[in-house]
Amino acid sequence: MKLNRFLPLAIPLLVFLLEETYFFSPKLIYLAAVLALLLFFFSVWQFSWASEVDKRWWNYLILPATMTMAVMAYTVFLGNRLVIQLLFVMSVVFSYLYLRYVYYYLLNPAAYGVFSIENISSYVNWLAFFLSAATVYGLASFLNLPIAWLVLAMLSFTALLVYQIAWSNKIEFKLALPYILISCLILTELFWSISFLPFNYNISGLALAICYYVIIGLVKNHLLHKLDVAKARMYLLLGSISLLLVLATARWI
């Protein structure tokens, strides 16, 4: 139990050291990524193994692993060292908060704040999607990789993140599965379509992330039986305005 209490702070700090190692020695990015994944795996597995609440450790691994990998991959395209460090710090803060919530939820339910995991997932999930999408578009722009491989990579990230947002909101997998598949199909088609537009990887990733926000918001509220005309209009209007603003100003960004 003493080890478990220490992990929510120790793991993010160790991951931060790995990110800094990659920052000063870019050739070590793959080693840093693998070790970071192993650290997150160890922490959530340890929590689940000692818990009587939930033994399915893989559900708790998706978000920190995806977010950290997306941050590390996205920084490959950045030249501003300050922005890179800010992303690393943001990743560490998120990892600490998330692992702390998971610790309380699995091992100390009395101290767990209601909807803590749901709330942090709703924000970080979207950010992880944006960073993943921008990274994949960046790979297409700078490395000219085959679009089929990039579509497959984006499909994998999308499936993981859509599943994670459904799981974090305690939506049954059997009920959510058709919506996960449909959402992935729509977002993959949008990813393919946006890839032909003359935008840089950040604009393309942001445009797709706005579409993701609208689709996931509608699906989540529908599955939670909270979707009504007012919420549907809000998501569609907010998404449309955001997308129009991004596309209208893209040439100056």
C-alpha positions in Angstrom: 0.0 0.0 0.0 2.9 2.4 0.7 4.3 1.7 -2.8 0.8 2.3 -4.3 0.6 5.7 -2.6 3.9 6.7 -4.0 3.3 5.7 -7.6 1.0 8.5 -8.7 3.9 11.0 -8.1 6.8 8.7 -8.9 5.6 7.5 -12.3 5.0 10.9 -13.8 8.4 12.2 -12.6 10.1 9.2 -14.1 8.2 9.7 -17.4 9.3 13.3 -17.3 12.9 12.3 -17.0 12.5 10.0 -20.0 11.0 12.8 -22.0 13.9 15.1 -21.1 16.3 12.3 -22.1 14.6 12.1 -25.5 14.7 16.0 -25.7 18.5 16.1 -25.2 19.1 12.9 -27.2 16.4 12.5 -29.9 17.8 9.1 -31.0 16.5 7.6 -27.7 12.9 8.5 -28.5 11.9 4.8 -29.1 13.6 3.7 -25.9 12.0 6.5 -23.9 8.5 5.7 -25.3 8.7 2.0 -24.5 10.0 2.7 -21.0 7.2 5.2 -20.4 4.6 2.7 -21.5 6.1 0.1 -19.1 6.0 2.5 -16.2 2.3 3.3 -16.9 1.5 -0.4 -17.3 3.2 -1.2 -14.0 1.3 1.5 -12.1 -2.2 0.7 -13.3 -1.5 -3.0 -13.1 -0.3 -2.6 -9.5 -3.4 -0.6 -8.6 -5.8 -3.1 -10.2 -4.0 -6.1 -8.7 -4.4 -4.7 -5.2 -8.0 -3.5 -5.8 -11.3 -5.1 -5.0 -13.1 -2.7 -7.2 -11.9 -3.4 -10.7 -9.2 -5.8 -12.1 -9.3 -4.6 -15.7 -6.1 -2.7 -15.7 -6.0 -2.1 -19.5 -8.9 0.3 -19.3 -6.8 2.6 -17.1 -3.8 2.4 -19.3 -5.3 3.7 -22.5 -5.4 7.5 -21.7 -2.0 8.1 -20.1 -0.3 5.9 -22.6 -1.9 7.5 -25.6 -1.5 11.0 -24.3 2.2 10.5 -23.5 3.0 8.9 -26.8 1.1 11.6 -28.7 3.0 14.4 -26.8 6.4 12.7 -27.5 5.5 12.1 -31.2 4.1 15.6 -31.7 7.2 17.3 -30.3 9.3 15.7 -33.1 7.9 18.4 -35.4 8.4 21.3 -33.1 11.4 23.6 -33.1 10.4 25.8 -30.2 12.1 24.4 -27.1 9.8 26.3 -24.7 6.7 24.8 -26.3 8.2 21.4 -26.1 8.9 21.8 -22.4 5.4 23.2 -21.7 4.0 20.1 -23.4 6.2 17.8 -21.2 5.1 19.6 -18.1 1.5 19.5 -19.1 1.8 15.7 -19.7 3.4 15.2 -16.3 0.6 17.2 -14.5 -2.1 15.2 -16.3 -0.4 11.9 -15.5 -0.1 12.8 -11.8 -3.8 13.8 -11.6 -5.0 10.9 -13.6 -3.0 8.3 -11.6 -4.1 9.9 -8.4 -7.7 9.6 -9.4 -7.2 6.0 -10.4 -5.5 5.2 -7.1 -8.4 6.7 -5.1 -11.0 5.0 -7.3 -9.4 1.5 -7.1 -7.8 1.6 -3.6 -9.4 4.3 -1.6 -13.0 4.8 -2.9 -14.0 6.9 0.2 -11.6 9.6 -0.9 -12.5 9.5 -4.6 -14.3 12.5 -6.0 -17.3 11.7 -8.0 -16.8 11.9 -11.8 -13.0 12.7 -11.4 -11.9 10.2 -14.0 -14.8 11.1 -16.3 -14.0 14.8 -16.1 -10.3 14.6 -16.7 -10.9 12.1 -19.5 -13.3 14.5 -21.4 -10.5 17.1 -21.7 -7.4 15.1 -22.1 -9.0 12.6 -24.5 -9.7 15.4 -26.9 -6.2 16.8 -26.6 -4.7 13.4 -27.1 -6.8 13.0 -30.3 -5.7 16.4 -31.6 -2.0 15.6 -31.0 -2.3 12.2 -32.5 -4.1 13.6 -35.6 -1.6 16.4 -36.0 1.3 14.0 -35.7 -0.1 11.6 -38.4 -0.7 14.6 -40.7 2.8 15.7 -40.0 4.2 12.3 -40.9 2.3 12.6 -44.2 3.7 16.1 -44.9 7.3 15.6 -43.9 8.0 11.9 -44.6 5.5 11.4 -47.4 4.4 8.0 -46.0 1.7 6.0 -47.8 -1.7 7.3 -46.9 -3.0 3.7 -46.3 -0.6 3.2 -43.4 -1.5 6.6 -42.0 -5.2 5.8 -42.2 -4.6 2.6 -40.3 -2.6 4.4 -37.6 -5.4 7.1 -37.2 -8.0 4.4 -37.1 -6.2 2.7 -34.3 -5.8 5.9 -32.2 -9.4 6.8 -32.9 -10.7 3.4 -31.8 -8.7 3.5 -28.5 -9.8 7.0 -27.6 -13.5 6.5 -28.5 -13.5 3.4 -26.5 -11.8 5.2 -23.6 -14.4 8.0 -23.5 -17.2 5.4 -23.5 -15.6 3.4 -20.8 -14.8 6.4 -18.6 -18.5 7.3 -18.7 -19.4 3.8 -17.6 -21.2 3.0 -20.9 -21.5 -0.8 -21.4 -19.2 -2.1 -24.2 -21.9 -4.0 -26.0 -24.1 -1.0 -26.1 -21.2 1.3 -27.2 -19.6 -1.0 -29.8 -21.8 -0.1 -32.8 -21.3 3.6 -32.0 -17.6 3.1 -31.6 -17.4 1.5 -35.0 -19.5 4.1 -36.7 -17.6 7.0 -35.1 -14.3 5.4 -36.2 -15.6 5.0 -39.8 -16.8 8.6 -40.0 -13.6 10.1 -38.5 -11.4 7.9 -40.7 -13.2 9.1 -43.8 -12.9 12.7 -42.6 -9.2 12.2 -41.9 -8.8 10.9 -45.5 -10.7 13.9 -46.9 -8.9 16.5 -44.9 -5.5 15.1 -46.0 -6.1 16.4 -49.5 -6.7 20.0 -48.3 -3.7 22.4 -48.6 -3.3 22.9 -44.8 -0.4 22.3 -42.5 -0.5 19.5 -40.0 -1.7 21.6 -37.1 -4.7 23.0 -39.0 -5.6 19.6 -40.4 -5.3 18.0 -37.0 -7.4 20.8 -35.4 -10.1 20.5 -38.0 -10.4 16.8 -37.5 -10.3 17.2 -33.7 -13.3 19.6 -33.9 -15.2 17.0 -35.8 -14.2 14.4 -33.2 -15.5 16.7 -30.4 -18.9 17.1 -32.1 -19.3 13.4 -32.9 -18.2 12.1 -29.5 -20.3 14.7 -27.7 -23.4 13.6 -29.6 -22.7 9.9 -29.2 -21.8 10.1 -25.5 -24.9 12.1 -24.6 -27.1 9.8 -26.7 -25.8 6.7 -24.9 -26.2 8.4 -21.5 -29.8 9.4 -22.5 -29.0 13.0 -22.1 -29.2 14.1 -25.7 -31.9 16.5 -26.6 -32.5 19.1 -29.3 -30.8 21.9 -27.4 -27.6 19.9 -26.8 -27.6 18.6 -30.4 -27.9 22.2 -31.6 -25.2 23.4 -29.2 -22.7 20.8 -30.4 -23.4 21.3 -34.1 -23.4 25.1 -33.8 -20.2 25.2 -31.8 -18.5 22.7 -34.0 -19.6 24.5 -37.2 -18.4 27.9 -36.0 -15.1 26.6 -34.7 -14.5 24.8 -38.0 -15.3 27.8 -40.1 -13.0 30.0 -38.0 -10.2 27.5 -38.3 -10.6 27.1 -42.1 -11.1 30.8 -42.7 -7.9 31.8 -40.9 -5.8 28.8 -41.9 -3.9 30.8 -44.6 -2.5 33.2 -42.0 -1.5 30.5 -39.4 
